[in-house]
Amino acid sequence: MKNKWLQITLSVLSLGLAVLLMVYLPQIVRTLTGKDVSWADIGTIFTSLGAGEIALMAALWLLSLLAYTFVLTNSLPGLSHPQALTLNAAGSAVSNLLPFGGAVGVALSFAMTRGWGFANRSIVVMTLVSGIWNTLFRFILPAVGIIALLMAGQVPNATVAKAGWTGAISILALVAIVAVALYWQRAADVLGRALDRLTRLLRLKVDASGAFHRLRADTAGVVHTRWAGLSFGMVFFLGFQWAIMAACMHATGAWPGLAQSIAVFALSRVLTSAVVTPSGAGIMESGVAGLLIAFGVAGAPAVATALLFGFWTYTIEIPFGGLALGAWALLRRRNGRNAGAEPPSAISKAT
């Protein structure tokens, strides 16, 4: 990825694929589900949206952004909520435009936070901790979706139900083990030995326990003191995002039920991990529409919901992040000019 022309080529191909998936989304849904969907039907649903519904979605979107600032401010002590909002918006804009955009987002985070006076070590810890918490909750979501469907009786038979409970409990147990090991030394030692046994069994030449203990050492201080704030931020961030999806479903007439909406939301967040397009654009919408139709929703409302939800969790973040990045760059340049114009006597006194 160090080759610039390779980066440009991959970016163009990835964005092109995302555009094609969106343009041909009705045909893709028809192939996957057999349901006829047209852009005319989808457009009719969009034109029927009221100002109040759009305002509600916008408010929930802003609340979700504010909720995530608690993850960043707890990952990097001293970071303000406005700074966290700017950091998240700019990073999301980059990630939503480039394949493997997370790496570019990390580099941008370093530039922005260093410009605010934070040390490299603290920035690395912030990146690790926020990444760990995002990963843990991304593992939890499928389990929550499965449990919601099981409790609502949305399974074909007892065998599938048993497999669902087993899978959901196994996922939650794995997340709990990792979370406890990050916090408790004895649990970390046990997990480290288990990882070593697993790597020996798989004949991998990797120091798994050493890598885990280094990760734990890097993040121990923040995890020990700020795990509650990190979890609070993630729970409310994902909760508001689910609320956006619920609002989209109600507005388009695609509400499938509470348990089903949770399952669809869980799938949508998992599909954003698909790196073939930026943030899984196009892939997420196809999966959401397909699952909604499987739950009995008509084709046009299902696709309209997927597109509307994609707008509030992907598309709008690009211009918003661009504005945030532009404001940061403008303030940085202005502050640089002010510092350069300050007389030497004043600089020495400030020092």
N, C-alpha and C positions, 0 to 999 in steps of 0.2 A: 504493500500500500504506500511505500515511499515514492514510487514512480508517479509523478504528477499526471502524466498522460493516461496511465492506467486508472488513476482515481477519476479523472474526467470521463473516461470511457465508461467505467462502471456506473458513475453517477447518471450519465445520460441514459444508459440502458435500463438502469433501475427505475428512474423516473418515467421513462417511456413505457416500461411494463406496467407501472402503477396507473398511468393514464389509460392504457389499453384495457386494463382490468376494470377500471371505472366506466369507460365508455361502453364496454360490452358486458357490463354487469347483468342487465336483464337476460341476455343470451346465456350467460354462465349459470344464472339461477334456473333458467328454463332447462338447461342440460342436467343440472344437479337434481332438480326436484320435479321436472315435468310440468311446472306451472307457467302459464303464459303471462309475461310481464312486458309492458311497453313503457317507453319514456313519456308518452302522452298521459297514461294513467298516473305515473309517478308525479308528473308536472301538475296534474289536477289536485293531487293531495297537497303538494307544496303550496299552491296558490290558495288553498283553503285554510292555511295556518293563520291564526289570529295574532294580533300584536301582543296580547297578554301571554300567549303561549311562548312566543319568541323571547319576550322579556324574562319569563320564568327560566327558560333555558340559559339565557345569558347570565342571570343572577347565580344560578347553580354552577355555571362554568367558572365565574369569578370566585365563588366560595371554594371550589375545588382547588384553584390556584393558591388561594390564601391558606388553605389547609396544608398544602404541601410545603409552604414556607416553614412550618414547624419541624418538618423532617430536616431541612437544611440548617435551620438555626440551631437545632439540637446536635447536628453533626459537626457544626463549626461554631463553637462558643465565641460570641462577639459579633457574629453576623447579624445584621438587623433584618427585620421582615421585608422592608422595601428592597434591600440588597438581595435577599433570597428570592423575591418575586422576579427581579430583573435577571438574576442568574438562571433561574428555572426557565423563564420565558425565552431567553437567548439560546440556552442549551437545547430546548425543545425545538426551536425553529431550525437549528442546524441538523439535529437528528431527524427531523421530518423531511429534510431536503436531500440528505445524502445516505447512500447505503453504508452500513457500519458507521453511521453518523455519531454513535456514542463516543467513539475515540476522538473525533473532532470536538464534540461537546466537552469532553474532559479537558482538552487543550484550551478551549475557550474559557472554561471555568478557572483554570490556573491563571490565565491572563487577567481575568476580571478580579479574582480574589487577591492576587498579588498586587494589583493596582490599588486595592483597598487597604493594603498594608499587612495582609496575613502571610505567615511564614509557609514555606513549602511543605514542611512536615504536617502542619495543621490542615492544609489543603488536601494532602494525600489521605489523611485520616478521614476527612469529610467525604471524599470520593469513595473510600472503602466502606464506611459505615452506611452512607445513603444507598450504595449499591447492594450491600448485604440486606438491608431492610426491604428494599424493593424486591429482591429475589425471594426472600422468605415469604412475603405477602403474595407474590406471584405464584408460589407453590401452594399457598393456603387457598387461593381462590377456586381452583378446580375442585378441591375437597368440599368447600362450602357449596358450590354449585351442585355437586353430586348429592350431598346431604339434603339440600333443599328439595331436589326432585324425589328423593327417597321418602322424605317426610310427607310430600304431597301425593305420594302413591303413583308417580309418573314413571313406572317401570313395568315391563311386559310380564314378568313372572318372578317367582321367589328366587330362582337361581341367579338372575341378573341383579336382584336386590341384594343378595348375599355378597356377590362380587363387588357391588357398589359400596356397601358398607366396609368391606375389607380394604378396598382401595382408598376410600376416604380416610379411614382411621390410620392406615399406613402412612399416607401423606402427612397427616397432622402429627403423627408420632415422629416422623423424620424431622419435620420443622422444629418440633419441641426439643428434640435431642440436640440439634445444631444450636438453637437459641440458648439452651441451658449451658452447653459447652462453651459458648462465647462468654458466658457470665461466670461460670463456676469452674475452678481449676481442676478439681477431681474429675468432673464430667469431661473436661477437655482432654485429660490424660487417657480416659477410657475410650473416647472417640478417636483419639490419635492412634492408639493401639489397634482399634478396629479398622481404621483406614490402612494401616500398615499391613494387616493380615489380608485385607481385600486386594491391595496392590500386589502382594506376593502370590495370591491365588490367581490373579489375572496376569501374572508375570510382567508387570509394568515396572520399568526402572524409574520410579518417581518416589521422592521423599515426601509422601503425602502427609504424614504426621508433622514433619518439620515445616512444611508449607502452612499447615493449619495453625501450628503454634506461633509462627511468625505473624500470620494474619491476626490471630487473637491478641498478640502482644501489641500490634500496631493500633488496635481498636479498643483495647480493654478499658481504658479510662473513660472514653465516651460511652461505651455500652453500659458500663457499671453505673454511671451516674445519670444517664439521659435516655435509657431504654424506654421509659414510660412516655416521655415526650415524643420520641421517634415513633412509637406505636400509635400514640394518639393522632399524630399527623397523618400516618398512613391509613388508619381506619377511617378518619373523616374525609381524607382525599378520595379514597375508593368509594366511600358512602355517597359523597356528592356526585361522583361520576356515575354510580348506579342510578342516582336520582335523575341525572340528565337523560340516561337511557329510558327510565320510566316515563319522564315527561315526553320524550320523543315518541314512545309507544302510544301513550294516551292521545297525543296530538294527531297521529296518523291513523288511529283506530287499530293498532296492532298489539294491544295489551293482551298477553297470553296467560296471565296469572302471576302471582308473586313469586312462587318457586321457579317457574319457568323464566321469569325476567332475570332472576339471580343467575340461573344457569347460562342464559344468553350473555349476560354481562361478563361472567367468568370466562366464557369462551372468547369473547372479544378481546379481553386483556391478554389472554394467552397468545392469540393470533398476532398481536402487535409485535411479538418477538421474532416473527418471520423476517429474516434479514434480506430476502431476495428483493423486496421493495422497502423504501424508507418507512420505518415504523409499521410494516405490514400493510401499507395502504393498498386497498383493492382486495387483498386476501381477507382482512378482517371483515369488510363489508359483505363479501361472499359468504363467509361462515355464519355471520349474524343472520343474514337473510335466509340462508338454508335452514338454520335451526329454528327460526321463527315459523317458517312454513311447516317444518316437521311438527311443531306444536299446534298446528291448525290455523295459523294466520294466513290470510290471502296473500298472493304474490306481490301486488303493488304496494300495500301497506308495509309488508316485510322489507322490501327493498328500500322504500322511502325512509323507514326507521333506520336502516343500516347507514344510508347516506347522510341522514340528518345527524346521527350520532357521530359518524366519522368527521363531519364538519366541526362539531363542537370539541372533539378530542384530538383532532389532527389538523385540519385545514386552517382553522382560525388561529392556531398557535404560530403559524408561519408569519403572517403580517404583524401579529402582536409581538412576537419575539423579535422581528426585525425592528420595530419601533423601540423596544427595550434596548436592543443592541446599539441602535443609532443614538439613543439618548445617552447611554453609557460612554460611547466613543466621543460624543460632543462634549460631555462634561469632563472627560479625561483630557481632551485637547485644551479646553478652557482652563482647567486647573494647571496644566503644564505651562501654558502661556503666563498665567498669573505667577507661578513659581519662578519662571525665567525672568519676569519683569520685577520681581521683588529685589530691593537693594541688598548688597552683601551684608551691611550692618544689621538689617532686619533678620536676614537668614541666620546670622551668627547668634543673635539674641534668641531666636526661636529654638535653635539647637541647644 
